[in-house]
């Protein structure tokens, strides 16, 4: 009888040990699954989230700026940088594009942006030389604006490309530029540059 009781007790103890091990294993698997869900959620909300790259004009260095208010005419040459800022965790490969410079909606000059890529979390800088002229304008407001001593122009561009994440996921993104440039005609310098 004593043996029988000892066998039953040892079997119950062995079953209890097995049950405890299964509970521990289930807890470890549960913790692992929760941990994986947290990692995947964090990755998808930060690293895998694709933001639209930004295209902006950099500092403008005026080389030449001539204006004749009496005949509503101006021409200018300057150097600037076109900056493509990529805040994604993967490169942004974009196609060639064109930056258009406008006076009250009319094109006064253009410059091309070559096909390239902005690396992960970096800014691609392209140096350009710009020549603008009022020869295409037939606007009567130009003469009075030139007489005021300030010339206001706009620049616009759209770049289309793809952001590549983890070498497998590609997401199409279009970047747009909308900048307002003000030149001081008396000092022949840049007065202000604002980009949205």
C-alpha positions as a LaTeX table, in Angstrom:
\begin{tabular}{lrrr}
\hline
Residue & $x$ (\AA) & $y$ (\AA) & $z$ (\AA) \\
\hline
Unk1 & 0.00 & 0.00 & 0.00 \\
Unk2 & 2.78 & 2.37 & 0.83 \\
Unk3 & 4.40 & 1.68 & $-2.55$ \\
Unk4 & 1.13 & 2.34 & $-4.32$ \\
Unk5 & 0.74 & 5.66 & $-2.51$ \\
Unk6 & 4.35 & 6.62 & $-3.26$ \\
Unk7 & 3.89 & 5.72 & $-6.95$ \\
Unk8 & 0.71 & 7.80 & $-7.15$ \\
Unk9 & 2.39 & 10.71 & $-5.38$ \\
Unk10 & 5.44 & 10.53 & $-7.64$ \\
Unk11 & 3.19 & 10.32 & $-10.73$ \\
Unk12 & 1.21 & 13.32 & $-9.53$ \\
Unk13 & 4.45 & 15.19 & $-8.80$ \\
Unk14 & 5.77 & 14.32 & $-12.28$ \\
Unk15 & 2.48 & 15.47 & $-13.86$ \\
Unk16 & 2.65 & 18.68 & $-11.83$ \\
Unk17 & 6.23 & 19.32 & $-13.04$ \\
Unk18 & 5.16 & 18.71 & $-16.66$ \\
Unk19 & 2.17 & 21.02 & $-16.21$ \\
Unk20 & 4.43 & 23.75 & $-14.75$ \\
Unk21 & 6.83 & 23.38 & $-17.72$ \\
Unk22 & 3.93 & 23.69 & $-20.21$ \\
Unk23 & 2.67 & 26.82 & $-18.44$ \\
Unk24 & 6.18 & 28.36 & $-18.53$ \\
Unk25 & 6.54 & 27.47 & $-22.24$ \\
Unk26 & 3.13 & 29.03 & $-23.00$ \\
Unk27 & 4.14 & 32.18 & $-21.09$ \\
Unk28 & 7.46 & 32.41 & $-22.99$ \\
Unk29 & 5.69 & 31.96 & $-26.35$ \\
Unk30 & 3.14 & 34.63 & $-25.39$ \\
Unk31 & 5.88 & 37.09 & $-24.36$ \\
Unk32 & 7.77 & 36.39 & $-27.62$ \\
Unk33 & 4.63 & 37.03 & $-29.72$ \\
Unk34 & 3.85 & 40.29 & $-27.88$ \\
Unk35 & 7.50 & 41.39 & $-28.29$ \\
Unk36 & 7.37 & 40.65 & $-32.05$ \\
Unk37 & 4.12 & 42.61 & $-32.42$ \\
Unk38 & 5.70 & 45.60 & $-30.65$ \\
Unk39 & 8.79 & 45.46 & $-32.90$ \\
Unk40 & 6.73 & 45.14 & $-36.11$ \\
Unk41 & 4.42 & 47.98 & $-35.07$ \\
Unk42 & 7.35 & 50.23 & $-34.18$ \\
Unk43 & 9.10 & 49.45 & $-37.49$ \\
Unk44 & 5.97 & 50.11 & $-39.55$ \\
Unk45 & 5.29 & 53.42 & $-37.79$ \\
Unk46 & 8.86 & 54.75 & $-38.02$ \\
Unk47 & 11.30 & 53.06 & $-40.36$ \\
Unk48 & 8.81 & 51.72 & $-42.92$ \\
Unk49 & 6.71 & 54.92 & $-43.08$ \\
Unk50 & 7.47 & 56.66 & $-46.36$ \\
Unk51 & 7.63 & 60.46 & $-46.22$ \\
Unk52 & 7.55 & 62.71 & $-49.26$ \\
Unk53 & 11.05 & 64.11 & $-50.00$ \\
Unk54 & 11.34 & 67.90 & $-50.21$ \\
Unk55 & 12.75 & 69.95 & $-53.10$ \\
Unk56 & 14.00 & 73.44 & $-52.27$ \\
Unk57 & 16.30 & 76.16 & $-53.60$ \\
Unk58 & 19.46 & 76.82 & $-51.63$ \\
Unk59 & 21.33 & 80.12 & $-51.26$ \\
Unk60 & 21.18 & 82.35 & $-54.31$ \\
Unk61 & 24.37 & 84.19 & $-55.35$ \\
Unk62 & 23.53 & 86.96 & $-57.80$ \\
Unk63 & 26.16 & 87.38 & $-60.51$ \\
Unk64 & 24.35 & 89.91 & $-62.68$ \\
Unk65 & 21.05 & 91.79 & $-62.30$ \\
Unk66 & 19.93 & 94.48 & $-64.73$ \\
Unk67 & 16.56 & 96.20 & $-64.84$ \\
Unk68 & 15.13 & 99.02 & $-66.93$ \\
Unk69 & 11.75 & 100.14 & $-65.52$ \\
Unk70 & 11.04 & 102.48 & $-68.45$ \\
Unk71 & 10.82 & 99.59 & $-70.92$ \\
Unk72 & 9.64 & 96.95 & $-68.37$ \\
Unk73 & 12.72 & 94.82 & $-68.79$ \\
Unk74 & 15.03 & 92.78 & $-66.58$ \\
Unk75 & 17.63 & 90.07 & $-66.91$ \\
Unk76 & 19.60 & 88.25 & $-64.25$ \\
Unk77 & 22.14 & 85.50 & $-63.77$ \\
Unk78 & 22.69 & 83.69 & $-60.49$ \\
Unk79 & 23.93 & 80.44 & $-59.05$ \\
Unk80 & 21.98 & 78.34 & $-56.60$ \\
Unk81 & 21.62 & 74.82 & $-55.29$ \\
Unk82 & 18.62 & 72.60 & $-55.84$ \\
Unk83 & 18.32 & 70.50 & $-52.70$ \\
Unk84 & 16.41 & 67.21 & $-52.56$ \\
Unk85 & 15.98 & 66.32 & $-48.88$ \\
Unk86 & 15.19 & 62.67 & $-48.19$ \\
Unk87 & 14.12 & 61.85 & $-44.60$ \\
Unk88 & 13.39 & 58.18 & $-45.31$ \\
Unk89 & 15.27 & 55.04 & $-44.24$ \\
Unk90 & 16.03 & 54.22 & $-47.87$ \\
Unk91 & 17.24 & 56.03 & $-51.03$ \\
Unk92 & 14.96 & 58.24 & $-53.14$ \\
Unk93 & 15.64 & 57.68 & $-56.84$ \\
Unk94 & 14.09 & 60.44 & $-58.95$ \\
Unk95 & 13.75 & 61.12 & $-62.66$ \\
Unk96 & 15.03 & 64.22 & $-64.43$ \\
Unk97 & 12.95 & 67.32 & $-63.82$ \\
Unk98 & 12.71 & 71.01 & $-64.63$ \\
Unk99 & 12.67 & 74.02 & $-62.32$ \\
Unk100 & 10.58 & 76.81 & $-63.83$ \\
Unk101 & 11.04 & 80.43 & $-62.80$ \\
Unk102 & 7.96 & 82.62 & $-63.20$ \\
Unk103 & 6.94 & 86.24 & $-63.02$ \\
Unk104 & 3.21 & 86.50 & $-62.18$ \\
Unk105 & 2.58 & 83.08 & $-63.73$ \\
Unk106 & 4.60 & 83.63 & $-66.93$ \\
Unk107 & 7.80 & 81.64 & $-67.46$ \\
Unk108 & 10.98 & 83.77 & $-67.49$ \\
Unk109 & 13.47 & 80.88 & $-67.40$ \\
Unk110 & 14.06 & 77.21 & $-66.71$ \\
Unk111 & 16.83 & 74.96 & $-65.47$ \\
Unk112 & 16.97 & 71.16 & $-65.61$ \\
Unk113 & 17.57 & 68.75 & $-62.74$ \\
Unk114 & 19.40 & 65.59 & $-63.84$ \\
Unk115 & 18.16 & 62.11 & $-62.90$ \\
Unk116 & 19.81 & 61.07 & $-59.64$ \\
Unk117 & 19.19 & 59.79 & $-56.13$ \\
Unk118 & 19.17 & 61.19 & $-52.62$ \\
Unk119 & 20.59 & 58.69 & $-50.15$ \\
Unk120 & 18.98 & 57.51 & $-46.94$ \\
Unk121 & 18.47 & 60.38 & $-44.45$ \\
Unk122 & 20.46 & 62.81 & $-46.59$ \\
Unk123 & 20.16 & 65.78 & $-48.94$ \\
Unk124 & 21.23 & 65.68 & $-52.59$ \\
Unk125 & 22.61 & 69.06 & $-53.69$ \\
Unk126 & 22.76 & 70.05 & $-57.34$ \\
Unk127 & 24.60 & 73.27 & $-58.27$ \\
Unk128 & 22.97 & 75.17 & $-61.14$ \\
Unk129 & 23.49 & 78.42 & $-62.99$ \\
Unk130 & 20.26 & 80.25 & $-63.83$ \\
Unk131 & 19.66 & 82.90 & $-66.50$ \\
Unk132 & 16.32 & 84.73 & $-66.46$ \\
Unk133 & 14.95 & 87.33 & $-68.84$ \\
Unk134 & 11.73 & 89.32 & $-69.18$ \\
Unk135 & 11.76 & 89.02 & $-72.99$ \\
Unk136 & 8.73 & 86.66 & $-72.95$ \\
Unk137 & 6.65 & 89.05 & $-70.83$ \\
Unk138 & 4.02 & 91.47 & $-72.04$ \\
Unk139 & 2.96 & 92.63 & $-68.59$ \\
Unk140 & 2.37 & 96.31 & $-67.84$ \\
Unk141 & 2.83 & 95.79 & $-64.07$ \\
Unk142 & 6.49 & 94.89 & $-64.51$ \\
Unk143 & 7.63 & 98.51 & $-65.05$ \\
Unk144 & 5.96 & 99.76 & $-61.83$ \\
Unk145 & 7.33 & 96.79 & $-59.85$ \\
Unk146 & 10.84 & 97.45 & $-61.17$ \\
Unk147 & 10.44 & 101.13 & $-60.20$ \\
Unk148 & 9.62 & 100.06 & $-56.63$ \\
Unk149 & 13.12 & 98.53 & $-56.39$ \\
Unk150 & 12.03 & 94.94 & $-55.69$ \\
Unk151 & 11.55 & 92.12 & $-58.21$ \\
Unk152 & 9.48 & 89.14 & $-57.02$ \\
Unk153 & 9.71 & 85.82 & $-58.86$ \\
Unk154 & 8.44 & 82.32 & $-58.15$ \\
Unk155 & 10.07 & 78.97 & $-58.81$ \\
Unk156 & 8.19 & 75.69 & $-59.22$ \\
Unk157 & 9.23 & 72.11 & $-59.86$ \\
Unk158 & 7.95 & 68.55 & $-59.53$ \\
Unk159 & 10.21 & 65.53 & $-59.15$ \\
Unk160 & 8.81 & 62.02 & $-59.50$ \\
Unk161 & 10.60 & 58.98 & $-58.18$ \\
Unk162 & 10.56 & 56.01 & $-55.84$ \\
Unk163 & 11.67 & 55.55 & $-52.24$ \\
Unk164 & 13.21 & 52.10 & $-51.73$ \\
Unk165 & 12.94 & 50.56 & $-48.27$ \\
Unk166 & 14.79 & 47.44 & $-47.10$ \\
Unk167 & 15.78 & 46.68 & $-50.75$ \\
Unk168 & 12.32 & 45.17 & $-51.35$ \\
Unk169 & 9.59 & 47.77 & $-50.91$ \\
Unk170 & 9.34 & 50.62 & $-53.43$ \\
Unk171 & 6.90 & 53.48 & $-52.98$ \\
Unk172 & 6.25 & 56.18 & $-55.61$ \\
Unk173 & 6.58 & 59.72 & $-54.34$ \\
Unk174 & 6.34 & 63.13 & $-56.06$ \\
Unk175 & 8.17 & 66.10 & $-54.58$ \\
Unk176 & 7.10 & 69.65 & $-55.37$ \\
Unk177 & 8.81 & 73.01 & $-55.01$ \\
Unk178 & 7.08 & 76.35 & $-54.53$ \\
Unk179 & 9.52 & 79.16 & $-53.72$ \\
Unk180 & 9.16 & 82.95 & $-53.73$ \\
Unk181 & 12.30 & 84.94 & $-54.53$ \\
Unk182 & 12.65 & 88.68 & $-53.96$ \\
Unk183 & 15.57 & 90.62 & $-55.47$ \\
Unk184 & 16.67 & 94.07 & $-54.27$ \\
Unk185 & 17.28 & 95.92 & $-57.53$ \\
Unk186 & 19.25 & 98.84 & $-56.06$ \\
Unk187 & 21.87 & 96.64 & $-54.35$ \\
Unk188 & 21.52 & 93.87 & $-56.99$ \\
Unk189 & 21.29 & 91.21 & $-54.27$ \\
Unk190 & 18.85 & 88.65 & $-52.98$ \\
Unk191 & 16.39 & 90.19 & $-50.53$ \\
Unk192 & 14.51 & 87.06 & $-49.46$ \\
Unk193 & 13.89 & 83.41 & $-50.37$ \\
Unk194 & 10.90 & 81.52 & $-48.98$ \\
Unk195 & 9.98 & 77.95 & $-49.91$ \\
Unk196 & 6.88 & 75.97 & $-48.98$ \\
\hline
\end{tabular}
